[in-house]
Structure formats: structure tokens, C-alpha cells
Amino acid sequence: MSAMRPEPAQVQMNEDRPGRFVWRGRLYTVLAILRRPGGPSVPEEHDHDLAGEPGQWRCWRVTAAPGKNVPPVGFRLCQDGGTGRWLLSRDG
């Protein structure tokens, strides 16, 4: 499965990093941060789908799960620094 197109998400920050997010009506808990901002300033995949100037986006690669007995999944969470809007794509 390939990475999906970015979709809106609601993200709760914990100490200046994503802690939880709601996606498609489910609450996910971030279990690990795989990569933090400081790399590319715009998402690698589908960067043409994101409006805004390069450098405005902060992106994290994370693993997260909606429950304790559910295997974690990789996600890319990106925040538009100008508007605060979050977009999420699932790693494939």
C-alpha cells in the first residue's frame, strides 16, 4: 500500500510535539516520534497538495495506535505554521 493523500486531523500537542490526534473519528496515541522537524520543511509526499511557502510546515513521522491491543501504524503529521492547520498521511 502506498502513502495516502494528506487529510485533515486534530492534533493535541504534548511538550511541543504531537501526543494524540483524532483522525476519521478515532483517537490515536502517539507511541514514538521517528523524525522531528528540522529535516525537509515541506512533506516529501504530496507536497504539491499543501498550500503555503516552504518553511511554514513542521512535519513529524510518528507511530501511533487507537488502542493498547492494536498494532501501531506509521503516520506523517504536518502543521502549517501560518494557520495552525494539521494534515496527516498514513505511511504505506
Secondary structure, 3 states (H helix, E strand, C coil): CCCCCCEECEEEECCCCEEEEEECCEEEEEEEEEECCCCCCCCCCCHHHCCCCCCCEEEEEEEEECCCCCCCEEEEEEEECCCCCEEEEECC
